[in-house]
């Protein structure tokens, strides 16, 4: 559709309909109120974009301006009337027009991405994450995050949609929670799949979500420590020690990730980190033939280090 085909008209807001393919389903009240006051004072300065659909028009761009115009009972709103797109063109236009302006709530976007992917598949076209990023204008990382959410059970998808309707500062259940839970689940699948001989993957997901909602787990980043527990063998801890801790994490209500981490791999990771730092320090010290070029502070620090080494391993160690 060429831009030159668009015609500027003044259209009654009451004969304009929202676009059913707009991935932006949520319009937060505080953002709407700010725009409403601006339009009340100066009117709609930037035309919306629509296409004709029988005796009505369908929005392509400008849904917030259109909503505010209706609230203010405006008689007309400036609109660029575009040729009617195909369904796939319509979806892709929605992504490319709206994505550049404001971050969407990711669950509504994921649902529309699925429709785009299904249409591409039906047409025999590539429909992987890179292809979706290319034709929608959405970053590849956001595409991958959105597609992960499509694997969620329906009740969690509905929960995310309902939560997204709240003001952003009041939202507690966000997509990041499920993305981090699934990352930890995949780590368990790869490194200690035996866990799922005792508990199911659904039980794991449900338990983690409940613990986050109840505050037993207070930060979504904490799920990354579950991944570290799953990779216990990389830190020198046996799977036999890590496996019961993850099962306990699922089954015991008050048992949190911090406790599971301390019970299994915390000391091992600390010592691995310490070993790396000591090796690095040793390598730097070997570059010096004597301490003559050291400052007084460096000499004092080395003396403190020697005292601690002697305390831990003895002078003859």
C-alpha positions as a Markdown table, in Angstrom:
| # | Residue | x | y | z |
|---|---|---|---|---|
| 1 | Unk | 0.0 | 0.0 | 0.0 |
| 2 | Unk | 1.6 | 3.2 | -1.1 |
| 3 | Unk | 1.5 | 6.2 | 1.3 |
| 4 | Unk | 0.5 | 8.4 | -1.6 |
| 5 | Unk | -2.8 | 6.6 | -1.9 |
| 6 | Unk | -3.9 | 7.9 | 1.5 |
| 7 | Unk | -6.5 | 10.7 | 1.6 |
| 8 | Unk | -6.9 | 13.1 | 4.5 |
| 9 | Unk | -10.5 | 13.4 | 5.8 |
| 10 | Unk | -12.4 | 14.5 | 8.8 |
| 11 | Unk | -14.4 | 11.5 | 10.1 |
| 12 | Unk | -16.9 | 11.0 | 12.9 |
| 13 | Unk | -15.2 | 8.9 | 15.6 |
| 14 | Unk | -18.4 | 7.0 | 16.1 |
| 15 | Unk | -18.1 | 5.3 | 12.7 |
| 16 | Unk | -14.5 | 4.2 | 13.4 |
| 17 | Unk | -13.8 | 0.7 | 14.9 |
| 18 | Unk | -10.7 | -0.5 | 16.7 |
| 19 | Unk | -8.5 | -2.9 | 14.7 |
| 20 | Unk | -9.0 | -6.5 | 15.9 |
| 21 | Unk | -5.4 | -7.3 | 14.9 |
| 22 | Unk | -3.7 | -4.7 | 17.0 |
| 23 | Unk | -1.3 | -6.5 | 19.3 |
| 24 | Unk | -1.6 | -3.7 | 21.8 |
| 25 | Unk | -4.7 | -4.8 | 23.7 |
| 26 | Unk | -4.0 | -2.9 | 26.9 |
| 27 | Unk | -4.3 | 0.9 | 27.3 |
| 28 | Unk | -3.3 | 2.1 | 30.7 |
| 29 | Unk | -5.6 | 4.7 | 32.3 |
| 30 | Unk | -2.8 | 7.1 | 33.5 |
| 31 | Unk | -1.3 | 7.2 | 30.0 |
| 32 | Unk | -4.8 | 7.8 | 28.4 |
| 33 | Unk | -5.6 | 10.6 | 30.8 |
| 34 | Unk | -2.4 | 12.5 | 29.9 |
| 35 | Unk | -3.3 | 12.4 | 26.2 |
| 36 | Unk | -6.9 | 13.2 | 26.9 |
| 37 | Unk | -6.0 | 16.5 | 28.6 |
| 38 | Unk | -3.7 | 17.4 | 25.7 |
| 39 | Unk | -6.4 | 16.7 | 23.1 |
| 40 | Unk | -9.0 | 18.6 | 25.3 |
| 41 | Unk | -6.7 | 21.7 | 25.1 |
| 42 | Unk | -5.4 | 21.6 | 21.5 |
| 43 | Unk | -7.4 | 18.9 | 19.6 |
| 44 | Unk | -6.0 | 16.1 | 17.6 |
| 45 | Unk | -2.9 | 17.5 | 15.7 |
| 46 | Unk | -1.6 | 14.2 | 14.2 |
| 47 | Unk | -4.1 | 12.4 | 12.0 |
| 48 | Unk | -5.0 | 8.8 | 12.7 |
| 49 | Unk | -4.8 | 6.2 | 9.9 |
| 50 | Unk | -7.8 | 4.1 | 8.9 |
| 51 | Unk | -9.1 | 2.0 | 6.1 |
| 52 | Unk | -12.7 | 1.9 | 4.8 |
| 53 | Unk | -14.8 | -1.2 | 5.6 |
| 54 | Unk | -18.2 | -0.8 | 4.2 |
| 55 | Unk | -20.0 | 2.2 | 5.9 |
| 56 | Unk | -17.4 | 2.3 | 8.7 |
| 57 | Unk | -13.6 | 2.7 | 9.1 |
| 58 | Unk | -11.1 | 0.5 | 10.8 |
| 59 | Unk | -8.1 | 1.9 | 12.7 |
| 60 | Unk | -4.6 | 1.3 | 11.5 |
| 61 | Unk | -2.8 | 3.9 | 13.7 |
| 62 | Unk | -4.0 | 6.2 | 16.5 |
| 63 | Unk | -6.3 | 4.1 | 18.8 |
| 64 | Unk | -5.5 | 6.2 | 21.8 |
| 65 | Unk | -6.3 | 9.4 | 20.0 |
| 66 | Unk | -9.5 | 7.9 | 18.7 |
| 67 | Unk | -10.5 | 6.7 | 22.2 |
| 68 | Unk | -9.8 | 10.1 | 23.7 |
| 69 | Unk | -11.8 | 11.8 | 20.9 |
| 70 | Unk | -14.8 | 9.6 | 21.7 |
| 71 | Unk | -14.5 | 10.4 | 25.4 |
| 72 | Unk | -14.5 | 14.1 | 24.6 |
| 73 | Unk | -17.5 | 13.7 | 22.2 |
| 74 | Unk | -15.6 | 15.3 | 19.3 |
| 75 | Unk | -17.6 | 15.6 | 16.1 |
| 76 | Unk | -14.8 | 14.7 | 13.9 |
| 77 | Unk | -11.1 | 13.5 | 13.9 |
| 78 | Unk | -8.5 | 14.0 | 11.2 |
| 79 | Unk | -7.8 | 10.7 | 9.5 |
| 80 | Unk | -5.7 | 9.4 | 6.6 |
| 81 | Unk | -7.7 | 6.8 | 4.7 |
| 82 | Unk | -5.5 | 4.0 | 3.4 |
| 83 | Unk | -6.4 | 1.2 | 1.0 |
| 84 | Unk | -7.8 | -1.9 | 2.8 |
| 85 | Unk | -4.9 | -4.3 | 3.6 |
| 86 | Unk | -5.0 | -8.1 | 3.5 |
| 87 | Unk | -5.2 | -9.9 | 6.9 |
| 88 | Unk | -1.5 | -10.6 | 7.0 |
| 89 | Unk | -0.6 | -7.1 | 5.8 |
| 90 | Unk | -2.9 | -5.7 | 8.5 |
| 91 | Unk | -1.2 | -7.7 | 11.3 |
| 92 | Unk | 2.3 | -6.8 | 10.1 |
| 93 | Unk | 1.3 | -3.1 | 9.8 |
| 94 | Unk | 0.0 | -3.2 | 13.4 |
| 95 | Unk | 3.4 | -4.5 | 14.6 |
| 96 | Unk | 5.5 | -2.1 | 12.6 |
| 97 | Unk | 3.4 | 1.0 | 13.3 |
| 98 | Unk | 2.9 | 0.5 | 17.0 |
| 99 | Unk | 6.0 | -1.3 | 18.1 |
| 100 | Unk | 8.3 | 1.7 | 17.5 |
| 101 | Unk | 6.3 | 3.9 | 20.0 |
| 102 | Unk | 5.8 | 2.1 | 23.3 |
| 103 | Unk | 6.7 | -1.2 | 24.9 |
| 104 | Unk | 3.7 | -3.5 | 24.7 |
| 105 | Unk | 2.6 | -6.0 | 27.3 |
| 106 | Unk | 4.2 | -9.1 | 26.0 |
| 107 | Unk | 1.4 | -11.6 | 26.4 |
| 108 | Unk | -1.0 | -9.8 | 24.0 |
| 109 | Unk | 1.8 | -9.4 | 21.5 |
| 110 | Unk | 2.6 | -13.2 | 21.8 |
| 111 | Unk | -1.0 | -14.1 | 20.9 |
| 112 | Unk | -0.8 | -11.9 | 17.7 |
| 113 | Unk | 2.6 | -13.3 | 16.8 |
| 114 | Unk | 1.1 | -16.8 | 16.8 |
| 115 | Unk | -1.4 | -15.6 | 14.3 |
| 116 | Unk | 1.3 | -14.2 | 12.1 |
| 117 | Unk | 3.3 | -17.4 | 12.4 |
| 118 | Unk | 0.3 | -19.5 | 11.5 |
| 119 | Unk | -0.4 | -17.5 | 8.4 |
| 120 | Unk | 3.2 | -17.7 | 7.3 |
| 121 | Unk | 3.1 | -21.4 | 7.7 |
| 122 | Unk | -0.1 | -21.7 | 5.8 |
| 123 | Unk | 1.5 | -19.8 | 2.9 |
| 124 | Unk | 4.6 | -22.0 | 3.0 |
| 125 | Unk | 6.9 | -19.2 | 4.1 |
| 126 | Unk | 9.7 | -19.3 | 6.8 |
| 127 | Unk | 8.2 | -18.6 | 10.2 |
| 128 | Unk | 11.1 | -18.9 | 12.7 |
| 129 | Unk | 12.0 | -16.2 | 15.3 |
| 130 | Unk | 14.4 | -14.4 | 12.9 |
| 131 | Unk | 11.8 | -14.3 | 10.1 |
| 132 | Unk | 9.2 | -13.0 | 12.6 |
| 133 | Unk | 11.6 | -10.3 | 13.9 |
| 134 | Unk | 12.4 | -9.2 | 10.3 |
| 135 | Unk | 8.8 | -8.8 | 9.2 |
| 136 | Unk | 7.3 | -7.3 | 12.4 |
| 137 | Unk | 10.1 | -5.0 | 13.4 |
| 138 | Unk | 10.2 | -6.5 | 16.9 |
| 139 | Unk | 13.6 | -7.3 | 18.4 |
| 140 | Unk | 14.6 | -10.9 | 18.1 |
| 141 | Unk | 15.0 | -11.2 | 21.9 |
| 142 | Unk | 11.5 | -10.0 | 22.4 |
| 143 | Unk | 10.2 | -12.4 | 19.7 |
| 144 | Unk | 11.8 | -15.3 | 21.5 |
| 145 | Unk | 10.5 | -14.3 | 24.9 |
| 146 | Unk | 7.0 | -13.9 | 23.4 |
| 147 | Unk | 7.1 | -17.3 | 21.7 |
| 148 | Unk | 8.1 | -18.9 | 25.0 |
| 149 | Unk | 4.9 | -17.6 | 26.6 |
| 150 | Unk | 2.8 | -19.4 | 24.0 |
| 151 | Unk | 3.8 | -22.7 | 25.7 |
| 152 | Unk | 2.2 | -21.6 | 28.9 |
| 153 | Unk | -1.0 | -23.3 | 30.1 |
| 154 | Unk | -4.1 | -21.3 | 29.2 |
| 155 | Unk | -4.8 | -20.3 | 32.8 |
| 156 | Unk | -1.4 | -18.6 | 33.1 |
| 157 | Unk | -1.9 | -16.8 | 29.7 |
| 158 | Unk | -5.2 | -15.5 | 31.0 |
| 159 | Unk | -3.6 | -14.5 | 34.3 |
| 160 | Unk | -0.9 | -12.4 | 32.4 |
| 161 | Unk | -3.6 | -10.7 | 30.3 |
| 162 | Unk | -5.6 | -9.8 | 33.4 |
| 163 | Unk | -2.5 | -8.6 | 35.3 |
| 164 | Unk | -1.5 | -6.4 | 32.3 |
| 165 | Unk | -4.8 | -4.4 | 32.7 |
| 166 | Unk | -3.5 | -3.0 | 36.0 |
| 167 | Unk | -1.3 | 0.1 | 36.2 |
| 168 | Unk | 2.3 | -1.0 | 35.6 |
| 169 | Unk | 3.4 | -0.2 | 39.2 |
| 170 | Unk | 0.7 | -2.5 | 40.6 |
| 171 | Unk | 1.5 | -5.5 | 38.4 |
| 172 | Unk | 3.2 | -8.3 | 40.2 |
| 173 | Unk | 2.7 | -11.3 | 37.9 |
| 174 | Unk | 4.6 | -10.4 | 34.7 |
| 175 | Unk | 6.0 | -12.3 | 31.8 |
| 176 | Unk | 9.5 | -12.2 | 33.3 |
| 177 | Unk | 8.3 | -14.5 | 36.0 |
| 178 | Unk | 7.4 | -17.3 | 33.6 |
| 179 | Unk | 10.4 | -16.7 | 31.4 |
| 180 | Unk | 12.7 | -17.2 | 34.4 |
| 181 | Unk | 10.8 | -20.2 | 35.7 |
| 182 | Unk | 11.0 | -21.9 | 32.3 |
| 183 | Unk | 14.7 | -21.2 | 32.0 |
| 184 | Unk | 15.3 | -22.9 | 35.4 |
| 185 | Unk | 13.0 | -25.8 | 34.3 |
| 186 | Unk | 15.0 | -26.2 | 31.1 |
| 187 | Unk | 18.3 | -26.3 | 33.1 |
| 188 | Unk | 16.8 | -29.1 | 35.2 |
| 189 | Unk | 15.8 | -31.0 | 32.1 |
| 190 | Unk | 19.3 | -30.8 | 30.7 |
| 191 | Unk | 21.3 | -31.5 | 33.8 |
| 192 | Unk | 19.2 | -33.4 | 36.3 |
| 193 | Unk | 16.2 | -34.8 | 34.4 |
| 194 | Unk | 15.9 | -37.4 | 37.1 |
| 195 | Unk | 14.0 | -34.7 | 39.1 |
| 196 | Unk | 11.0 | -35.2 | 36.9 |
| 197 | Unk | 10.8 | -38.9 | 37.8 |
| 198 | Unk | 9.5 | -37.7 | 41.2 |
| 199 | Unk | 7.7 | -34.5 | 40.4 |
| 200 | Unk | 6.1 | -33.4 | 37.1 |
| 201 | Unk | 7.1 | -30.3 | 35.1 |
| 202 | Unk | 3.6 | -28.9 | 35.8 |
| 203 | Unk | 4.1 | -29.4 | 39.5 |
| 204 | Unk | 7.4 | -27.6 | 39.3 |
| 205 | Unk | 5.9 | -24.6 | 37.4 |
| 206 | Unk | 2.9 | -24.4 | 39.7 |
| 207 | Unk | 5.0 | -24.6 | 42.8 |
| 208 | Unk | 7.4 | -21.9 | 41.7 |
| 209 | Unk | 4.6 | -19.5 | 40.7 |
| 210 | Unk | 2.8 | -20.0 | 44.0 |
| 211 | Unk | 6.0 | -19.4 | 46.0 |
| 212 | Unk | 6.6 | -16.2 | 44.1 |
| 213 | Unk | 3.0 | -15.0 | 44.6 |
| 214 | Unk | 3.2 | -15.8 | 48.4 |
| 215 | Unk | 6.6 | -14.2 | 48.8 |
| 216 | Unk | 8.6 | -17.3 | 49.6 |
| 217 | Unk | 10.5 | -16.4 | 46.5 |
| 218 | Unk | 10.8 | -12.6 | 46.4 |
| 219 | Unk | 12.6 | -11.9 | 43.1 |
| 220 | Unk | 12.3 | -13.5 | 39.6 |
| 221 | Unk | 16.1 | -13.4 | 39.3 |
| 222 | Unk | 16.3 | -15.9 | 42.1 |
| 223 | Unk | 15.2 | -18.6 | 39.7 |
| 224 | Unk | 18.7 | -18.4 | 38.1 |
| 225 | Unk | 20.0 | -19.9 | 41.3 |
| 226 | Unk | 17.9 | -23.0 | 40.6 |
| 227 | Unk | 19.7 | -23.3 | 37.3 |
| 228 | Unk | 23.0 | -23.2 | 39.2 |
| 229 | Unk | 21.8 | -26.0 | 41.5 |
| 230 | Unk | 20.8 | -28.0 | 38.4 |
| 231 | Unk | 24.4 | -27.5 | 37.0 |
| 232 | Unk | 25.8 | -28.6 | 40.4 |
| 233 | Unk | 28.3 | -31.0 | 38.8 |
| 234 | Unk | 30.0 | -28.1 | 37.1 |
| 235 | Unk | 30.8 | -26.7 | 40.5 |
| 236 | Unk | 32.0 | -30.1 | 41.8 |
| 237 | Unk | 28.8 | -31.1 | 43.6 |
| 238 | Unk | 27.1 | -34.4 | 42.8 |
| 239 | Unk | 23.7 | -34.6 | 41.2 |
| 240 | Unk | 22.7 | -36.9 | 44.1 |
| 241 | Unk | 23.0 | -33.9 | 46.4 |
| 242 | Unk | 21.3 | -31.4 | 44.1 |
| 243 | Unk | 18.3 | -33.5 | 43.1 |
| 244 | Unk | 16.6 | -33.9 | 46.5 |
| 245 | Unk | 17.0 | -30.1 | 47.1 |
| 246 | Unk | 15.0 | -29.3 | 43.9 |
| 247 | Unk | 12.4 | -31.9 | 44.7 |
| 248 | Unk | 12.1 | -30.4 | 48.2 |
| 249 | Unk | 11.8 | -27.0 | 46.6 |
| 250 | Unk | 8.7 | -28.2 | 44.8 |
| 251 | Unk | 7.1 | -30.1 | 47.6 |
| 252 | Unk | 7.8 | -28.1 | 50.8 |
| 253 | Unk | 5.8 | -24.8 | 50.9 |
| 254 | Unk | 8.1 | -22.7 | 53.0 |
| 255 | Unk | 11.4 | -23.9 | 51.4 |
| 256 | Unk | 12.9 | -21.2 | 49.3 |
| 257 | Unk | 15.5 | -20.9 | 46.6 |
| 258 | Unk | 18.0 | -19.3 | 48.9 |
| 259 | Unk | 17.8 | -22.2 | 51.3 |
| 260 | Unk | 18.1 | -24.8 | 48.5 |
| 261 | Unk | 21.1 | -22.9 | 47.2 |
| 262 | Unk | 22.8 | -22.8 | 50.6 |
| 263 | Unk | 22.1 | -26.5 | 51.1 |
| 264 | Unk | 23.7 | -27.6 | 47.9 |
| 265 | Unk | 26.1 | -25.5 | 45.8 |
| 266 | Unk | 26.7 | -22.1 | 47.5 |
| 267 | Unk | 30.0 | -23.1 | 49.1 |
| 268 | Unk | 31.2 | -24.9 | 45.9 |
| 269 | Unk | 30.5 | -21.8 | 43.8 |
| 270 | Unk | 32.1 | -19.5 | 46.3 |
| 271 | Unk | 35.3 | -21.7 | 46.3 |
| 272 | Unk | 35.3 | -21.9 | 42.5 |
| 273 | Unk | 35.1 | -18.1 | 42.4 |
| 274 | Unk | 37.9 | -17.9 | 45.1 |
| 275 | Unk | 40.1 | -20.2 | 43.1 |
| 276 | Unk | 39.7 | -18.2 | 40.0 |
| 277 | Unk | 40.6 | -14.9 | 41.8 |
| 278 | Unk | 43.6 | -16.5 | 43.5 |
| 279 | Unk | 44.9 | -17.9 | 40.3 |
| 280 | Unk | 44.5 | -14.5 | 38.7 |
| 281 | Unk | 46.3 | -12.8 | 41.6 |
| 282 | Unk | 49.1 | -15.4 | 41.5 |
| 283 | Unk | 49.6 | -14.8 | 37.7 |
| 284 | Unk | 49.9 | -11.1 | 38.3 |
| 285 | Unk | 52.4 | -11.5 | 41.2 |
| 286 | Unk | 54.7 | -13.7 | 39.1 |
| 287 | Unk | 55.3 | -10.7 | 36.8 |
| 288 | Unk | 57.2 | -9.0 | 39.6 |
| 289 | Unk | 60.8 | -10.1 | 40.6 |
| 290 | Unk | 60.6 | -8.4 | 44.0 |
| 291 | Unk | 58.4 | -6.1 | 46.1 |
| 292 | Unk | 60.6 | -3.0 | 45.6 |
| 293 | Unk | 58.1 | -1.4 | 43.2 |
| 294 | Unk | 55.1 | -2.1 | 45.4 |
| 295 | Unk | 53.4 | 0.8 | 47.3 |
| 296 | Unk | 53.1 | 0.6 | 51.1 |
| 297 | Unk | 49.4 | -0.3 | 50.7 |
| 298 | Unk | 50.1 | -3.2 | 48.4 |
| 299 | Unk | 52.8 | -4.6 | 50.8 |
| 300 | Unk | 50.3 | -4.3 | 53.7 |
| 301 | Unk | 47.6 | -6.1 | 51.7 |
| 302 | Unk | 50.0 | -8.9 | 50.8 |
| 303 | Unk | 51.0 | -9.2 | 54.5 |
| 304 | Unk | 47.3 | -9.6 | 55.5 |
| 305 | Unk | 46.9 | -12.1 | 52.7 |
| 306 | Unk | 49.9 | -14.1 | 53.9 |
| 307 | Unk | 48.5 | -14.1 | 57.5 |
| 308 | Unk | 45.2 | -15.5 | 56.3 |
| 309 | Unk | 47.0 | -18.1 | 54.1 |
| 310 | Unk | 49.1 | -19.2 | 57.1 |
| 311 | Unk | 46.0 | -19.4 | 59.3 |
| 312 | Unk | 44.1 | -21.6 | 56.8 |
| 313 | Unk | 46.8 | -24.0 | 55.6 |
| 314 | Unk | 49.7 | -23.5 | 58.0 |
| 315 | Unk | 53.2 | -22.2 | 57.4 |
| 316 | Unk | 54.4 | -25.6 | 56.1 |
| 317 | Unk | 51.4 | -26.1 | 53.8 |
